[in-house]
Amino acid sequence: MDVVTPAAPGPDTPRPVPVRFSWLRAHPLAVDALIATGVFFCVLMSSVSGPSQNRPDVGPLLVGLAALCSAVLVLRRRMPRTVLAATTVMSMLGIVCSREGTVPPSQLAISVVVALYTVAASTDRHTTWRIGAATVVLLTGTVMIFGVSPWYAQENLGIFAWTGMAAAAGDAVRSRRAFVAAIEERAIRAERTREEEARRRVAEERLRIARELHDVVAHHIALVNVQAGVASHIMDSRPDQAKQALAHVREASRSALGELRATVGLLRQYGDPEAPTEPAPGLGVLDQLIDGFVRSGLRVTVEAASRREPGPLVTDAAEVAKVSGDLPTAVDLTAYRVIQEALTNVHKHAGPAAAAEVHIIRQHDELEITVIDDGGTSGVANAGTGGADGVGSSGGTSGGKGSKGGKGAPGSGKAGPAAGRAGQTSGRGGGAARNGTAEAPSVQPGAADGGGHGLIGMRERVAALRGACEAAPHPEGGFRVRATLPVRSRTGGDESV
């Protein structure tokens, strides 16, 4: 049989009340009536007990005043100050109006003690001591003047002590209740803070997983989409190139499955100390990323330099990691993802025949990454002359139209790729270069990503490292993505050292 664990108390869960006190808290008026009855009997019993020389005259006056003083105690929670004033006046009246030669009925002060305790427990300390002092002075002074002689008799000083203790006890109870209420409020606030923190962390984790899946899927699926379109287009006219394009599709899909498997495996192995902490690569495998784009037809050049340790300009993607140095894991991953997303956007929006430049500069305390493309205009300008066999260029987002054996006139399409990545959906400037009978599949700006979360995820990644990211059309045509990633820790030291 399964054991059911009770749910943890939440901020709105009332504090549990013991069963023996639940009825008393649910019926406060009945409790006050019982207290009033007890006070009445205490006044009468104390009046008939004890030495005979200290007993007051138990007559109609004493019984009536005792009944009135006890009866008003029923309203002590609703009107505490009024009840205190009434019991004080009636007690003083009983002492003053006692017959000469008899002991004043000081036992009536029991009702004053209960009323003063109620006032002290329901008001602030300053008011408690002010009202308590006035009550003590009035009642004790009346007893000392009209009560038992001498004025410092034990009965007179006893009233002073009992009224003072009632005020002190009520103030102590009020302070304890305020302390317990403050603790409960802090506990409720802490519980709410924990719940809000948990929701915030869940939201951040969802965004992180969404970025990882987007970076893994979008890059490879974009390559698969373009290569599959090219293979379908040239399947009949150039089967050898179609087979090569399909081989690229198979390789890109295999890479996508591998990265997805690593990402899902990381999520399923939560808490495993041997599980990898980062499923994505860094700049150390940048050459593999560049090689994938180059095989799909995108012309990419890489330049890396270090201003921290002056040296020659590196143009080999495999040597970039040596120039950038040992980077923190988060910086290395973000740099790789920024380059991957930027080149993926170039491939989707500017076409596989576009040219892109990747510039990586390692400063003393930051890493600068810039990716610039020409918008596919160079691919159109370099479209070859078509022969009778129809072999021609298959790339640009803006292309001219040529006949067999003729030269294609380049179209004007610089704004097409930039506008597509900026969220515009204009179809002009997005046509494919046509040459002879071979026509490459057109790439419509913005059509590949629908709404586009790549730039949003890129900015979120950079912002998480307190860096800066700019993505905007380049003045000379095409698009430019520039990211600055700090590599210093919060204490001011270089994390890579």
ROTITI-314774 format. One record per residue (C-alpha): residue number from 1; residue in one letter; x, z negated, y. Coordinates in steps of 0.001 Angstrom, whole numbers. Each point is the difference from the previous one (the first is absolute). Layout:
// residues N
@k:NUM	r:A	x:X	z:Z	y:Y
...
END
This chain:
// residues 497
@k:1	r:M	x:0	z:0	y:0
@k:2	r:D	x:1402	z:984	y:3385
@k:3	r:V	x:677	z:-2727	y:2496
@k:4	r:V	x:-1556	z:717	y:3380
@k:5	r:T	x:2188	z:-1052	y:2895
@k:6	r:P	x:-1983	z:-1231	y:3018
@k:7	r:A	x:448	z:1978	y:3160
@k:8	r:A	x:2266	z:-1442	y:2648
@k:9	r:P	x:-1833	z:-1552	y:2956
@k:10	r:G	x:-194	z:2309	y:2966
@k:11	r:P	x:-137	z:-746	y:3724
@k:12	r:D	x:-3801	z:-61	y:-19
@k:13	r:T	x:-282	z:-2253	y:-3055
@k:14	r:P	x:-1391	z:-3439	y:964
@k:15	r:R	x:1977	z:-3072	y:-963
@k:16	r:P	x:-1327	z:-1489	y:-3259
@k:17	r:V	x:-1945	z:-3248	y:426
@k:18	r:P	x:-41	z:-2670	y:-2751
@k:19	r:V	x:-3335	z:-239	y:-1774
@k:20	r:R	x:-431	z:-3672	y:886
@k:21	r:F	x:195	z:776	y:3734
@k:22	r:S	x:-1903	z:3264	y:75
@k:23	r:W	x:-3421	z:-1665	y:357
@k:24	r:L	x:1230	z:-2277	y:2792
@k:25	r:R	x:1386	z:2935	y:2012
@k:26	r:A	x:-3174	z:1965	y:-522
@k:27	r:H	x:-2217	z:-2858	y:1329
@k:28	r:P	x:1757	z:-1667	y:2959
@k:29	r:L	x:-3253	z:-1435	y:1413
@k:30	r:A	x:-667	z:-1859	y:-3242
@k:31	r:V	x:3535	z:-1390	y:80
@k:32	r:D	x:-510	z:-1275	y:3548
@k:33	r:A	x:-3279	z:-1595	y:-1047
@k:34	r:L	x:1811	z:-1848	y:-2789
@k:35	r:I	x:2681	z:-1118	y:2457
@k:36	r:A	x:-2657	z:-1240	y:2425
@k:37	r:T	x:-1696	z:-1952	y:-2774
@k:38	r:G	x:3313	z:-1530	y:-1033
@k:39	r:V	x:777	z:-1006	y:3603
@k:40	r:F	x:-3428	z:-1666	y:317
@k:41	r:F	x:497	z:-2093	y:-3119
@k:42	r:C	x:3588	z:-862	y:1025
@k:43	r:V	x:-1252	z:-1335	y:3355
@k:44	r:L	x:-2642	z:-2135	y:-1679
@k:45	r:M	x:2267	z:-1248	y:-2793
@k:46	r:S	x:2786	z:-941	y:2396
@k:47	r:S	x:-2545	z:-1863	y:2138
@k:48	r:V	x:-1180	z:-2271	y:-2833
@k:49	r:S	x:3338	z:-509	y:-1748
@k:50	r:G	x:2970	z:-2018	y:1053
@k:51	r:P	x:205	z:-3470	y:1555
@k:52	r:S	x:-3229	z:-1221	y:1552
@k:53	r:Q	x:1579	z:-674	y:3395
@k:54	r:N	x:958	z:3701	y:294
@k:55	r:R	x:-3355	z:1439	y:-1045
@k:56	r:P	x:-2183	z:1642	y:2621
@k:57	r:D	x:-3704	z:-605	y:216
@k:58	r:V	x:-1572	z:2518	y:-2362
@k:59	r:G	x:-3197	z:734	y:1822
@k:60	r:P	x:-2113	z:2973	y:993
@k:61	r:L	x:2453	z:919	y:2781
@k:62	r:L	x:2983	z:234	y:-2350
@k:63	r:V	x:-1927	z:1854	y:-2705
@k:64	r:G	x:-1498	z:2457	y:2504
@k:65	r:L	x:3324	z:720	y:1705
@k:66	r:A	x:1703	z:372	y:-3395
@k:67	r:A	x:-2671	z:2481	y:-1080
@k:68	r:L	x:319	z:2007	y:3223
@k:69	r:C	x:3804	z:41	y:-76
@k:70	r:S	x:-38	z:1118	y:-3621
@k:71	r:A	x:-2718	z:2609	y:520
@k:72	r:V	x:1846	z:1860	y:2766
@k:73	r:L	x:2987	z:387	y:-2315
@k:74	r:V	x:-1980	z:2681	y:-1847
@k:75	r:L	x:663	z:2273	y:3006
@k:76	r:R	x:3704	z:-838	y:299
@k:77	r:R	x:1183	z:3505	y:-1024
@k:78	r:R	x:-2324	z:1836	y:2381
@k:79	r:M	x:354	z:-2286	y:3067
@k:80	r:P	x:3058	z:-2203	y:-541
@k:81	r:R	x:476	z:-1114	y:3614
@k:82	r:T	x:-3681	z:-736	y:510
@k:83	r:V	x:-97	z:-2059	y:-3188
@k:84	r:L	x:3116	z:-1912	y:1094
@k:85	r:A	x:-1513	z:-774	y:3378
@k:86	r:A	x:-3283	z:-1130	y:-1585
@k:87	r:T	x:1613	z:-2294	y:-2547
@k:88	r:T	x:2323	z:-1487	y:2631
@k:89	r:V	x:-2854	z:-732	y:2413
@k:90	r:M	x:-2196	z:-1538	y:-2707
@k:91	r:S	x:2864	z:-2125	y:-1311
@k:92	r:M	x:772	z:-1277	y:3486
@k:93	r:L	x:-3707	z:-611	y:577
@k:94	r:G	x:-226	z:-2084	y:-3181
@k:95	r:I	x:3016	z:-2097	y:1020
@k:96	r:V	x:-1219	z:-552	y:3565
@k:97	r:C	x:-3605	z:-751	y:-968
@k:98	r:S	x:848	z:-2520	y:-2708
@k:99	r:R	x:-1534	z:-3442	y:531
@k:100	r:E	x:2106	z:-2705	y:1513
@k:101	r:G	x:1591	z:-2188	y:-2575
@k:102	r:T	x:-62	z:2630	y:-2713
@k:103	r:V	x:2806	z:2239	y:-1259
@k:104	r:P	x:-191	z:3537	y:1510
@k:105	r:P	x:-669	z:2717	y:-2577
@k:106	r:S	x:3449	z:1640	y:158
@k:107	r:Q	x:-699	z:1549	y:-3406
@k:108	r:L	x:-1820	z:2789	y:1857
@k:109	r:A	x:3444	z:1349	y:876
@k:110	r:I	x:195	z:1444	y:-3514
@k:111	r:S	x:-2167	z:2912	y:1160
@k:112	r:V	x:2293	z:472	y:3023
@k:113	r:V	x:3001	z:199	y:-2328
@k:114	r:V	x:-1634	z:2791	y:-2034
@k:115	r:A	x:-1104	z:1902	y:3129
@k:116	r:L	x:3441	z:-311	y:1649
@k:117	r:Y	x:1667	z:1284	y:-3190
@k:118	r:T	x:-2300	z:3041	y:45
@k:119	r:V	x:831	z:782	y:3645
@k:120	r:A	x:3742	z:-322	y:-630
@k:121	r:A	x:-188	z:2241	y:-3061
@k:122	r:S	x:-1886	z:2766	y:1830
@k:123	r:T	x:1792	z:244	y:3351
@k:124	r:D	x:3517	z:317	y:1367
@k:125	r:R	x:2505	z:-2847	y:285
@k:126	r:H	x:-184	z:-368	y:3776
@k:127	r:T	x:-3784	z:-352	y:-72
@k:128	r:T	x:214	z:-2349	y:-2966
@k:129	r:W	x:2298	z:-2453	y:1722
@k:130	r:R	x:-1965	z:192	y:3250
@k:131	r:I	x:-3386	z:-665	y:-1649
@k:132	r:G	x:1498	z:-2476	y:-2447
@k:133	r:A	x:1620	z:-2043	y:2768
@k:134	r:A	x:-3256	z:-121	y:1951
@k:135	r:T	x:-1939	z:-1097	y:-3089
@k:136	r:V	x:2550	z:-2690	y:-911
@k:137	r:V	x:69	z:-1381	y:3547
@k:138	r:L	x:-3774	z:-112	y:381
@k:139	r:L	x:-799	z:-1452	y:-3407
@k:140	r:T	x:2906	z:-2438	y:-186
@k:141	r:G	x:-510	z:-1138	y:3585
@k:142	r:T	x:-3686	z:-661	y:-620
@k:143	r:V	x:758	z:-2036	y:-3130
@k:144	r:M	x:2711	z:-2015	y:1758
@k:145	r:I	x:-2337	z:-801	y:2906
@k:146	r:F	x:-3284	z:-631	y:-1841
@k:147	r:G	x:1275	z:-669	y:-3483
@k:148	r:V	x:1626	z:-2877	y:-1806
@k:149	r:S	x:2271	z:-2246	y:2055
@k:150	r:P	x:2868	z:75	y:621
@k:151	r:W	x:376	z:3633	y:967
@k:152	r:Y	x:2926	z:442	y:-2398
@k:153	r:A	x:-2038	z:-1129	y:-2965
@k:154	r:Q	x:536	z:1724	y:-3329
@k:155	r:E	x:-3373	z:1758	y:130
@k:156	r:N	x:700	z:1450	y:3451
@k:157	r:L	x:3465	z:1297	y:-908
@k:158	r:G	x:-1398	z:1417	y:-3246
@k:159	r:I	x:-2324	z:2325	y:1958
@k:160	r:F	x:2983	z:1192	y:2050
@k:161	r:A	x:1982	z:714	y:-3174
@k:162	r:W	x:-2807	z:1781	y:-1852
@k:163	r:T	x:-917	z:2303	y:2893
@k:164	r:G	x:3666	z:868	y:605
@k:165	r:M	x:553	z:776	y:-3674
@k:166	r:A	x:-3137	z:2167	y:-68
@k:167	r:A	x:1365	z:2168	y:2819
@k:168	r:A	x:3432	z:231	y:-1661
@k:169	r:A	x:-1481	z:841	y:-3424
@k:170	r:G	x:-2231	z:2711	y:1449
@k:171	r:D	x:2921	z:1563	y:1862
@k:172	r:A	x:2120	z:-36	y:-3165
@k:173	r:V	x:-2746	z:1711	y:-1998
@k:174	r:R	x:-414	z:2627	y:2719
@k:175	r:S	x:3768	z:654	y:25
@k:176	r:R	x:73	z:387	y:-3776
@k:177	r:R	x:-2931	z:2404	y:27
@k:178	r:A	x:1695	z:2068	y:2708
@k:179	r:F	x:3243	z:18	y:-2016
@k:180	r:V	x:-1778	z:1139	y:-3174
@k:181	r:A	x:-1911	z:2679	y:1946
@k:182	r:A	x:3270	z:1280	y:1493
@k:183	r:I	x:1584	z:185	y:-3462
@k:184	r:E	x:-3002	z:1873	y:-1367
@k:185	r:E	x:80	z:2405	y:2941
@k:186	r:R	x:3689	z:688	y:-515
@k:187	r:A	x:-618	z:567	y:-3706
@k:188	r:I	x:-2819	z:2443	y:775
@k:189	r:R	x:2156	z:1796	y:2549
@k:190	r:A	x:2901	z:174	y:-2459
@k:191	r:E	x:-2303	z:1393	y:-2688
@k:192	r:R	x:-1289	z:2663	y:2363
@k:193	r:T	x:3549	z:811	y:1067
@k:194	r:R	x:1045	z:391	y:-3638
@k:195	r:E	x:-2928	z:2295	y:-689
@k:196	r:E	x:763	z:2106	y:3084
@k:197	r:E	x:3669	z:156	y:-964
@k:198	r:A	x:-946	z:1066	y:-3527
@k:199	r:R	x:-2290	z:2737	y:1344
@k:200	r:R	x:2714	z:1172	y:2383
@k:201	r:R	x:2567	z:185	y:-2788
@k:202	r:V	x:-2421	z:1885	y:-2223
@k:203	r:A	x:-620	z:2516	y:2798
@k:204	r:E	x:3742	z:414	y:604
@k:205	r:E	x:613	z:489	y:-3714
@k:206	r:R	x:-2742	z:2625	y:-187
@k:207	r:L	x:1589	z:1872	y:2901
@k:208	r:R	x:3423	z:-222	y:-1628
@k:209	r:I	x:-1310	z:1327	y:-3321
@k:210	r:A	x:-1889	z:2764	y:1832
@k:211	r:R	x:3194	z:1035	y:1796
@k:212	r:E	x:1982	z:29	y:-3234
@k:213	r:L	x:-2589	z:2096	y:-1831
@k:214	r:H	x:-333	z:2381	y:2929
@k:215	r:D	x:3756	z:476	y:269
@k:216	r:V	x:315	z:572	y:-3741
@k:217	r:V	x:-3001	z:2266	y:-439
@k:218	r:A	x:-130	z:1952	y:3261
@k:219	r:H	x:3575	z:1258	y:-209
@k:220	r:H	x:-147	z:1294	y:-3563
@k:221	r:I	x:-3573	z:1268	y:146
@k:222	r:A	x:821	z:1965	y:3151
@k:223	r:L	x:2860	z:1713	y:-1832
@k:224	r:V	x:-2192	z:598	y:-3032
@k:225	r:N	x:-2742	z:1473	y:2189
@k:226	r:V	x:2281	z:2473	y:1744
@k:227	r:Q	x:1896	z:1027	y:-3127
@k:228	r:A	x:-3214	z:418	y:-1978
@k:229	r:G	x:-1429	z:2175	y:2785
@k:230	r:V	x:3108	z:2166	y:36
@k:231	r:A	x:-28	z:338	y:-3811
@k:232	r:S	x:-3640	z:995	y:5
@k:233	r:H	x:585	z:2546	y:2746
@k:234	r:I	x:3004	z:1775	y:-1535
@k:235	r:M	x:-935	z:-409	y:-3664
@k:236	r:D	x:-794	z:3703	y:-468
@k:237	r:S	x:2598	z:1600	y:2272
@k:238	r:R	x:2996	z:-2294	y:-651
@k:239	r:P	x:-444	z:-2013	y:-3209
@k:240	r:D	x:3626	z:-1214	y:-14
@k:241	r:Q	x:-399	z:-1691	y:3391
@k:242	r:A	x:-3373	z:-1339	y:-1106
@k:243	r:K	x:1618	z:-1638	y:-3013
@k:244	r:Q	x:2626	z:-1532	y:2240
@k:245	r:A	x:-2706	z:-1360	y:2308
@k:246	r:L	x:-1870	z:-1466	y:-2983
@k:247	r:A	x:3225	z:-1652	y:-1162
@k:248	r:H	x:236	z:-1647	y:3431
@k:249	r:V	x:-3603	z:-1123	y:-373
@k:250	r:R	x:768	z:-1611	y:-3338
@k:251	r:E	x:3080	z:-1757	y:1379
@k:252	r:A	x:-1842	z:-1289	y:3085
@k:253	r:S	x:-2902	z:-1271	y:-2095
@k:254	r:R	x:2413	z:-1723	y:-2378
@k:255	r:S	x:1682	z:-1731	y:2943
@k:256	r:A	x:-3371	z:-1051	y:1395
@k:257	r:L	x:-1028	z:-1468	y:-3353
@k:258	r:G	x:3299	z:-1876	y:-243
@k:259	r:E	x:-360	z:-1596	y:3427
@k:260	r:L	x:-3650	z:-822	y:-613
@k:261	r:R	x:938	z:-1617	y:-3296
@k:262	r:A	x:2647	z:-2082	y:1753
@k:263	r:T	x:-2433	z:-1069	y:2730
@k:264	r:V	x:-2798	z:-909	y:-2414
@k:265	r:G	x:2498	z:-1773	y:-2260
@k:266	r:L	x:1151	z:-2106	y:2946
@k:267	r:L	x:-3581	z:-1043	y:740
@k:268	r:R	x:-748	z:-832	y:-3654
@k:269	r:Q	x:3207	z:-2020	y:-431
@k:270	r:Y	x:-725	z:-2444	y:2813
@k:271	r:G	x:2005	z:-3190	y:-442
@k:272	r:D	x:2479	z:1525	y:-2453
@k:273	r:P	x:3531	z:-861	y:1235
@k:274	r:E	x:1380	z:3108	y:-1677
@k:275	r:A	x:-2505	z:2321	y:1670
@k:276	r:P	x:1449	z:2267	y:2712
@k:277	r:T	x:-598	z:-1237	y:3521
@k:278	r:E	x:-158	z:3472	y:1556
@k:279	r:P	x:-1345	z:3021	y:-1875
@k:280	r:A	x:1187	z:2556	y:2603
@k:281	r:P	x:3531	z:1366	y:495
@k:282	r:G	x:2111	z:78	y:3155
@k:283	r:L	x:2499	z:2193	y:1786
@k:284	r:G	x:2242	z:-76	y:-3060
@k:285	r:V	x:-2236	z:2620	y:-1649
@k:286	r:L	x:-765	z:1966	y:3160
@k:287	r:D	x:1715	z:3054	y:-1515
@k:288	r:Q	x:-2640	z:120	y:-2760
@k:289	r:L	x:-2759	z:-66	y:2581
@k:290	r:I	x:1601	z:2773	y:2049
@k:291	r:D	x:648	z:2068	y:-3117
@k:292	r:G	x:-3707	z:-138	y:-908
@k:293	r:F	x:-993	z:1417	y:3373
@k:294	r:V	x:2717	z:2648	y:-112
@k:295	r:R	x:-1205	z:1221	y:-3387
@k:296	r:S	x:-3494	z:381	y:1456
@k:297	r:G	x:1357	z:2316	y:2710
@k:298	r:L	x:440	z:-2425	y:2902
@k:299	r:R	x:3364	z:324	y:1753
@k:300	r:V	x:1334	z:-3490	y:735
@k:301	r:T	x:3269	z:-940	y:1659
@k:302	r:V	x:1300	z:-3558	y:76
@k:303	r:E	x:2377	z:-1537	y:2502
@k:304	r:A	x:1122	z:-3615	y:-179
@k:305	r:A	x:2451	z:-1882	y:2182
@k:306	r:S	x:1049	z:-3590	y:565
@k:307	r:R	x:800	z:-1428	y:3403
@k:308	r:R	x:842	z:-3349	y:-1503
@k:309	r:E	x:2987	z:1498	y:-1838
@k:310	r:P	x:934	z:3330	y:1638
@k:311	r:G	x:522	z:2767	y:-2509
@k:312	r:P	x:-742	z:3655	y:-696
@k:313	r:L	x:-3527	z:1391	y:79
@k:314	r:V	x:-1510	z:57	y:-3487
@k:315	r:T	x:-2185	z:2952	y:-950
@k:316	r:D	x:-354	z:-757	y:-3716
@k:317	r:A	x:-3142	z:-1983	y:-847
@k:318	r:A	x:1818	z:-1659	y:-2898
@k:319	r:E	x:2464	z:-1606	y:2445
@k:320	r:V	x:-2582	z:-1409	y:2411
@k:321	r:A	x:-32	z:-3424	y:-1691
@k:322	r:K	x:3743	z:-381	y:647
@k:323	r:V	x:-475	z:690	y:3700
@k:324	r:S	x:-3029	z:-2267	y:432
@k:325	r:G	x:1686	z:-2864	y:-1805
@k:326	r:D	x:-1642	z:-2772	y:-1992
@k:327	r:L	x:-3462	z:-315	y:1473
@k:328	r:P	x:-2576	z:-2714	y:-668
@k:329	r:T	x:-2429	z:1032	y:-2718
@k:330	r:A	x:-2972	z:231	y:2362
@k:331	r:V	x:1934	z:2120	y:2508
@k:332	r:D	x:1372	z:2284	y:-2706
@k:333	r:L	x:-3469	z:531	y:-1484
@k:334	r:T	x:-1612	z:608	y:3386
@k:335	r:A	x:2676	z:2511	y:1005
@k:336	r:Y	x:-559	z:1935	y:-3222
@k:337	r:R	x:-3786	z:-32	y:432
@k:338	r:V	x:196	z:1150	y:3616
@k:339	r:I	x:2112	z:3010	y:-981
@k:340	r:Q	x:-2217	z:721	y:-2988
@k:341	r:E	x:-3218	z:-113	y:2032
@k:342	r:A	x:1460	z:2073	y:2841
@k:343	r:L	x:1249	z:2746	y:-2333
@k:344	r:T	x:-3288	z:-69	y:-1932
@k:345	r:N	x:-1867	z:609	y:3253
@k:346	r:V	x:2364	z:2856	y:838
@k:347	r:H	x:-621	z:1533	y:-3403
@k:348	r:K	x:-3786	z:-367	y:296
@k:349	r:H	x:-489	z:1000	y:3610
@k:350	r:A	x:2903	z:2303	y:824
@k:351	r:G	x:239	z:1664	y:-3400
@k:352	r:P	x:2784	z:222	y:-2579
@k:353	r:A	x:1907	z:2601	y:2038
@k:354	r:A	x:508	z:-2378	y:2929
@k:355	r:A	x:3328	z:-1557	y:878
@k:356	r:A	x:445	z:-3761	y:449
@k:357	r:E	x:2896	z:-2111	y:1228
@k:358	r:V	x:590	z:-3619	y:-1014
@k:359	r:H	x:2274	z:-2041	y:2257
@k:360	r:I	x:1112	z:-3484	y:-1049
@k:361	r:I	x:2093	z:-2128	y:2348
@k:362	r:R	x:1187	z:-3475	y:-906
@k:363	r:Q	x:409	z:-2166	y:3083
@k:364	r:H	x:1479	z:-3487	y:35
@k:365	r:D	x:-3334	z:-1735	y:-381
@k:366	r:E	x:-2508	z:2772	y:-731
@k:367	r:L	x:-565	z:3199	y:-1952
@k:368	r:E	x:-1344	z:3073	y:1797
@k:369	r:I	x:-1813	z:2701	y:-1980
@k:370	r:T	x:-1188	z:3260	y:1543
@k:371	r:V	x:-1758	z:2839	y:-1826
@k:372	r:I	x:-612	z:3225	y:1951
@k:373	r:D	x:-1533	z:3242	y:-1219
@k:374	r:D	x:-377	z:3382	y:1669
@k:375	r:G	x:-3695	z:350	y:-752
@k:376	r:G	x:580	z:2800	y:-2493
@k:377	r:T	x:966	z:2527	y:2682
@k:378	r:S	x:3403	z:667	y:-1529
@k:379	r:G	x:-1628	z:834	y:-3320
@k:380	r:V	x:-2179	z:2567	y:1718
@k:381	r:A	x:2808	z:1460	y:2067
@k:382	r:N	x:2116	z:383	y:-3120
@k:383	r:A	x:-2755	z:1673	y:-2034
@k:384	r:G	x:1712	z:2901	y:-1710
@k:385	r:T	x:-1044	z:3607	y:41
@k:386	r:G	x:-2311	z:795	y:-2858
@k:387	r:G	x:906	z:2685	y:-2470
@k:388	r:A	x:-2214	z:1906	y:-2352
@k:389	r:D	x:113	z:-2819	y:-2508
@k:390	r:G	x:-1592	z:-2286	y:2550
@k:391	r:V	x:2683	z:-2734	y:3
@k:392	r:G	x:-248	z:-2008	y:3194
@k:393	r:S	x:6	z:-3450	y:1526
@k:394	r:S	x:-2486	z:-2559	y:-1232
@k:395	r:G	x:215	z:-2650	y:2563
@k:396	r:G	x:-870	z:-612	y:3692
@k:397	r:T	x:-2976	z:-1491	y:1583
@k:398	r:S	x:-125	z:2875	y:2457
@k:399	r:G	x:655	z:3460	y:-1284
@k:400	r:G	x:-237	z:3584	y:914
@k:401	r:K	x:-1503	z:2720	y:-2074
@k:402	r:G	x:2057	z:2907	y:-1347
@k:403	r:S	x:-646	z:3058	y:-2060
@k:404	r:K	x:1930	z:1315	y:-2955
@k:405	r:G	x:3508	z:798	y:1021
@k:406	r:G	x:-733	z:-1261	y:3498
@k:407	r:K	x:1214	z:-3015	y:1930
@k:408	r:G	x:-2408	z:-2824	y:583
@k:409	r:A	x:-530	z:-1017	y:3605
@k:410	r:P	x:299	z:-3747	y:406
@k:411	r:G	x:-3028	z:-1832	y:1282
@k:412	r:S	x:-104	z:-2752	y:2546
@k:413	r:G	x:-507	z:-3290	y:-1806
@k:414	r:K	x:2170	z:-2752	y:1449
@k:415	r:A	x:-2958	z:-2139	y:893
@k:416	r:G	x:-1618	z:325	y:-3403
@k:417	r:P	x:2051	z:-2484	y:-2051
@k:418	r:A	x:312	z:-2532	y:2791
@k:419	r:A	x:-3706	z:147	y:707
@k:420	r:G	x:-760	z:-381	y:-3684
@k:421	r:R	x:2089	z:-3172	y:-299
@k:422	r:A	x:-1508	z:-1350	y:3194
@k:423	r:G	x:-3434	z:214	y:-1576
@k:424	r:Q	x:-1202	z:3315	y:1403
@k:425	r:T	x:-1670	z:2514	y:-2272
@k:426	r:S	x:564	z:3273	y:1772
@k:427	r:G	x:537	z:2779	y:-2495
@k:428	r:R	x:2098	z:2186	y:2260
@k:429	r:G	x:3683	z:34	y:-679
@k:430	r:G	x:-565	z:-1000	y:-3620
@k:431	r:G	x:-72	z:3338	y:-1715
@k:432	r:A	x:2484	z:1074	y:-2638
@k:433	r:A	x:2547	z:2740	y:367
@k:434	r:R	x:-1185	z:3156	y:-1614
@k:435	r:N	x:2407	z:2591	y:-1261
@k:436	r:G	x:-992	z:2918	y:-2123
@k:437	r:T	x:-2258	z:-1011	y:-2847
@k:438	r:A	x:1364	z:-3540	y:-257
@k:439	r:E	x:-1870	z:-2557	y:2104
@k:440	r:A	x:900	z:-3691	y:-78
@k:441	r:P	x:-2833	z:-2518	y:-14
@k:442	r:S	x:-896	z:-1141	y:3486
@k:443	r:V	x:647	z:-3559	y:1104
@k:444	r:Q	x:-2624	z:-1335	y:2362
@k:445	r:P	x:1215	z:-2725	y:2304
@k:446	r:G	x:-1467	z:-3326	y:-894
@k:447	r:A	x:-1928	z:1402	y:-2936
@k:448	r:A	x:2194	z:-1598	y:-2594
@k:449	r:D	x:-566	z:-3602	y:993
@k:450	r:G	x:-3558	z:-60	y:1283
@k:451	r:G	x:380	z:-2870	y:2459
@k:452	r:G	x:3658	z:-807	y:-491
@k:453	r:H	x:1361	z:-3475	y:-694
@k:454	r:G	x:3658	z:995	y:-199
@k:455	r:L	x:910	z:-572	y:3647
@k:456	r:I	x:-2073	z:-3190	y:52
@k:457	r:G	x:1824	z:-1360	y:-3041
@k:458	r:M	x:3324	z:1095	y:1465
@k:459	r:R	x:-654	z:-1913	y:3220
@k:460	r:E	x:-1181	z:-3052	y:-1949
@k:461	r:R	x:3179	z:-24	y:-2069
@k:462	r:V	x:2223	z:242	y:3071
@k:463	r:A	x:-2041	z:-2578	y:1935
@k:464	r:A	x:312	z:-2452	y:-2903
@k:465	r:L	x:3776	z:57	y:580
@k:466	r:R	x:-485	z:-349	y:3785
@k:467	r:G	x:1242	z:3515	y:529
@k:468	r:A	x:-1283	z:2938	y:2027
@k:469	r:C	x:-1515	z:3265	y:-1213
@k:470	r:E	x:-825	z:3119	y:2001
@k:471	r:A	x:-1768	z:3080	y:-1366
@k:472	r:A	x:-940	z:2810	y:2372
@k:473	r:P	x:326	z:3757	y:473
@k:474	r:H	x:3495	z:1113	y:948
@k:475	r:P	x:395	z:1670	y:3414
@k:476	r:E	x:1797	z:2952	y:-1585
@k:477	r:G	x:-2633	z:445	y:-2691
@k:478	r:G	x:-720	z:-1687	y:-3271
@k:479	r:F	x:-231	z:-3749	y:-449
@k:480	r:R	x:2338	z:-2947	y:370
@k:481	r:V	x:-67	z:-3374	y:-1716
@k:482	r:R	x:2392	z:-2671	y:1237
@k:483	r:A	x:274	z:-3510	y:-1437
@k:484	r:T	x:2282	z:-2858	y:1020
@k:485	r:L	x:447	z:-2736	y:-2596
@k:486	r:P	x:1777	z:-3260	y:886
@k:487	r:V	x:2457	z:-1202	y:-2631
@k:488	r:R	x:775	z:-3410	y:1495
@k:489	r:S	x:-1557	z:-3198	y:-1259
@k:490	r:R	x:-1931	z:-2406	y:2207
@k:491	r:T	x:3072	z:-2212	y:313
@k:492	r:G	x:1928	z:2842	y:1573
@k:493	r:G	x:2280	z:829	y:-2938
@k:494	r:D	x:229	z:3381	y:-1658
@k:495	r:E	x:-1975	z:-139	y:-3224
@k:496	r:S	x:2061	z:2740	y:-1523
@k:497	r:V	x:3193	z:-2017	y:144
END
